């Protein structure tokens, strides 16, 4: 009996050490799925329990991690998170947004085949079900000749709104489909929400750093902004937000609640509920952007802050641009008690969103294909994000810090303070690499040594670009 126990011990240690060697030799790289317990049991000729024990040890050693309903994956390396800058009192005063022409350059590079598109946060080509969507759209346009060519006047096609309402139950929301307004992407949804809530010269509170295209939007709307510092680990600082609500009286607050762009962080349920309570207490409506909510690496769809709204003052924005097809421009706005204003404003701004794409997305969701598609692309983005983070860790200066997103596909990278990300941007452009320098994400000077990188564009073919960026960063450091 003692010999059998000893043999069993040796067997699970043999499995453990074999997997450690394979990870060390990059047979399985960070973010990649390792064999399932059953697969490894068969290939090594050992019991399921032996593999389970080996995988438990590997989890304890933080070499692999379990993802619910997905399997075991090689853990990303242990990087330090970017630091949360200490904002001074003067920076928590309303500020105008300066012009930044670089934003339009970065977005235009997304479609340039001669550029490595690490700058714009666009989905990977292999994660867009182009052929299936095209076939669905063709079928819907043949079957629904009139609906496909007629205006889908606000609030948009009913079948799509019903499907969106059903999906929102996964995020903790019981939504009336008649409240949902179909928009041309999430940016239009946010634009409409801000036009409803704010007037030129008004103040908007935002979590900082924030998606750079939003800053351009705020400038065009003539809004002043209050940047509330956000942590890469826990999100927006609610204590600072509440103090600011008392002293500054903003007209609205904008927060990217799940897999924030650029930080990648999601607010906990407790924090979402507390934020809604704080804003309600001060009579400040919330514009909630949930564009990345469906891209959780764990396959568990996070809640939205709207789930705790009792007064209809959370205007929830979403889109299928990151998960299905950016070119379809299918987004939506659930505007709560501002619903009728949203419908009227949509009609004034763009009349109606395209009918064929609404019909195609509605059918894709109705058929059940969307959930299967999400499981597939979540695995891909988890793998890409971990692989790019690992490459940054290997090639960038030693003091570099990287976020650890649990969804989405953007990485927020803090480089040594002596590095200017604008200089890195210019050098990278000359080599055919597009990146997003950190100064674009704030009106403050705190993020000049940061960059945001689009991990969706990561591939073995583009690995050279991260190595090149690392060499450039080290050269700039040496010359500073």
DASULRA-V870052 format. One record per pair of residues at least 4 apart in sequence whose C-alpha atoms are under 7 Angstrom apart, sorted by the first residue. I is the first residue (numbers start at 0). J is the second residue. Records with the same first field share a line. If there is no record, write none. Layout:
I = J, J
This chain:
0 = 4
1 = 5
2 = 6
3 = 7
4 = 8
5 = 9
6 = 10
7 = 11
8 = 12
9 = 13
10 = 14, 49
11 = 15, 49, 50, 52, 53
12 = 16, 53
13 = 17
14 = 18, 50, 53
15 = 19, 53, 54, 57
16 = 20
17 = 21
18 = 22
19 = 23
20 = 24
21 = 25, 26, 27
22 = 26, 27, 28
27 = 31, 33, 73
28 = 73
29 = 73, 74, 75, 385, 386, 389
30 = 72, 73, 74, 75, 381, 382, 383, 385, 386
31 = 72, 73, 382
32 = 71, 72, 73
33 = 71, 72, 73
34 = 38, 39
35 = 39, 70, 71
36 = 40, 47, 50, 51
37 = 41, 47
38 = 42
39 = 43
40 = 44, 45, 46, 47, 50
41 = 45
45 = 49
46 = 50
47 = 51
48 = 52
49 = 53
50 = 54
51 = 55
52 = 56
53 = 57
54 = 58
55 = 59
56 = 60
57 = 61, 62, 63
58 = 62, 63, 64
61 = 74
62 = 73, 74
63 = 71, 72, 73, 74
64 = 71, 72, 73, 74
65 = 70, 71, 72
66 = 70, 71, 297
67 = 297, 298
75 = 385, 389
76 = 389
78 = 400, 401
79 = 400, 401
80 = 231, 400, 401, 402
81 = 231, 400, 401, 402, 412, 413
83 = 229, 230
84 = 445
86 = 90, 228
87 = 91
91 = 225, 226
92 = 225
93 = 202, 223, 224, 225
94 = 223, 224, 225
95 = 222, 223, 224
96 = 214, 218, 442
100 = 104
101 = 105
102 = 106, 212
103 = 107
104 = 108
105 = 109, 118, 119, 433, 435
106 = 119
108 = 114, 116, 433
109 = 116, 119
113 = 431
114 = 431, 432, 433
115 = 431, 432, 433
116 = 432, 433, 456
117 = 433, 434, 452, 453, 454, 456
118 = 433, 434, 435, 452, 453
119 = 453
120 = 409, 453
121 = 321
122 = 126, 321, 455
123 = 127, 455, 456
126 = 376
127 = 323, 324
128 = 132, 323
129 = 133
130 = 134
131 = 135
132 = 136, 359
133 = 137
134 = 138
135 = 139, 359
136 = 140, 355, 356, 358, 359
137 = 141
138 = 142
139 = 143, 358, 359
140 = 144, 147, 355
143 = 147
144 = 148
145 = 149
147 = 354, 355
148 = 354
150 = 351, 354
151 = 155, 156, 351, 352, 354
152 = 350, 351
153 = 180, 342, 346, 351
154 = 179, 180, 181, 342
155 = 180, 181
156 = 160, 357
157 = 161
158 = 162, 361
159 = 163, 357, 361
160 = 164, 176, 179
161 = 165, 176
162 = 166, 361, 364, 365
163 = 167
164 = 168, 174, 175, 176
167 = 171, 172, 173
168 = 172, 173
169 = 300
170 = 300, 301, 302, 303
171 = 302, 303, 306
172 = 305, 306
178 = 333, 334, 335, 338
179 = 331, 332, 333
180 = 331, 332, 333, 342
181 = 329, 330, 331, 332, 352
182 = 187, 188, 329, 330, 331, 332, 352
183 = 187, 328, 329, 330, 352
184 = 188, 318, 320, 328, 329, 330, 331
185 = 189, 290, 316, 317, 318, 330, 331
186 = 190
187 = 191
188 = 192, 316, 330, 331, 332
189 = 193, 316
190 = 194
191 = 195, 341, 344
192 = 196, 286, 314
193 = 197
194 = 198
195 = 340
196 = 250, 251
197 = 201, 250
199 = 220, 221, 222
200 = 221, 222, 223
201 = 222, 223, 250
202 = 222, 223, 224, 225, 249, 250
203 = 222, 223, 224, 225, 249, 250, 251, 252
204 = 224, 225, 226, 227, 249, 251, 252, 253
205 = 224, 225, 226, 227, 252, 253, 254
206 = 226, 227, 228, 229, 235, 254
207 = 226, 227, 228, 229, 441
208 = 440, 441
209 = 260, 261, 440, 441
210 = 260, 261, 440
211 = 215, 439, 440
212 = 216
213 = 217
214 = 218
215 = 219
216 = 220
217 = 221, 222
218 = 222
227 = 235, 236, 239, 240
228 = 235, 236
229 = 234, 235, 236
230 = 234, 235
231 = 262, 264, 402
232 = 264
233 = 264, 266
234 = 264, 265, 266
236 = 240
237 = 241, 274
238 = 242
239 = 243
240 = 244
241 = 245, 277
242 = 246
243 = 247
244 = 248, 249, 281
250 = 283
251 = 283, 284, 285
252 = 283, 284, 285, 286
253 = 285, 286, 287
254 = 286, 287, 288
255 = 259, 287, 288, 289
256 = 265, 266, 287, 288, 289, 303
257 = 264, 265, 266, 289, 291, 292
258 = 263, 264, 265, 291, 292, 404, 406, 407
259 = 263, 264, 265
260 = 409
261 = 409, 410, 411, 451
262 = 402, 410, 411
263 = 404, 406, 407, 409, 410
264 = 404
266 = 270, 271
267 = 271
268 = 272, 302
269 = 273
270 = 274
271 = 275, 304
272 = 276, 304, 307
273 = 277
274 = 278
275 = 279, 304, 307, 308
276 = 280
277 = 281
278 = 282, 283, 284
279 = 283
284 = 312, 313
285 = 312, 313, 314
286 = 313, 314, 315
287 = 313, 314, 315, 316
288 = 315, 316, 317
289 = 316, 317
290 = 317, 318
291 = 321, 407
292 = 300, 301
293 = 300
294 = 377, 406, 407
295 = 299, 300, 377, 405, 406, 407
296 = 377, 378, 381, 405, 406
298 = 374
305 = 313, 315
308 = 312, 313
311 = 335, 336
312 = 335, 336
313 = 335
314 = 332, 333, 334, 335
315 = 332, 333, 334
316 = 331, 332, 333
317 = 330, 331, 332
318 = 329, 330, 331
319 = 323, 324, 329, 330
320 = 324, 325, 328, 329
321 = 325
327 = 356
329 = 357
334 = 338, 341
337 = 341
338 = 342
339 = 343
340 = 344
341 = 345
342 = 346
343 = 347
344 = 348
345 = 349, 350
346 = 350, 351
353 = 357
354 = 358
355 = 359
356 = 360
357 = 361
358 = 362
359 = 363
360 = 364
361 = 365
362 = 366
363 = 367, 368, 369
364 = 368, 369
368 = 372
369 = 373
370 = 374
371 = 375
372 = 376
373 = 377
374 = 378
375 = 379
376 = 380
377 = 381
378 = 382
379 = 383
380 = 384, 408, 455
381 = 385
382 = 386
383 = 387, 454, 455, 457
384 = 388, 408, 454
385 = 389
386 = 390
387 = 391, 454, 457
388 = 392, 401
389 = 393
390 = 394, 465
391 = 395, 465
394 = 466, 469, 470
395 = 399, 469, 470, 472, 473
396 = 469, 472, 473
398 = 414, 415
399 = 413, 414, 415
400 = 412, 413, 414
401 = 410, 411, 412, 413
402 = 410, 411, 412
408 = 453, 454, 455
409 = 451, 452, 453, 454
410 = 451, 452, 453, 454
411 = 450, 451, 452
412 = 449, 450, 451
413 = 448, 449, 450
414 = 418, 448, 449
415 = 448
416 = 448
417 = 476, 479
418 = 448, 475, 476
419 = 423, 447, 448
420 = 424, 436, 437, 447, 448, 449, 450
421 = 425, 436
422 = 426
423 = 427, 471, 472
424 = 428, 434, 436
425 = 429
426 = 430
427 = 431, 432, 433, 468
428 = 432, 433
432 = 464
434 = 451, 452
435 = 450, 451, 452
436 = 449, 450, 451
437 = 446, 447, 448, 449, 450, 451
438 = 444, 446, 447
457 = 461, 462
458 = 462
462 = 466
463 = 467
464 = 468
465 = 469
466 = 470
467 = 471
468 = 472
469 = 473
470 = 474
471 = 475
472 = 476
473 = 477
474 = 478
475 = 479
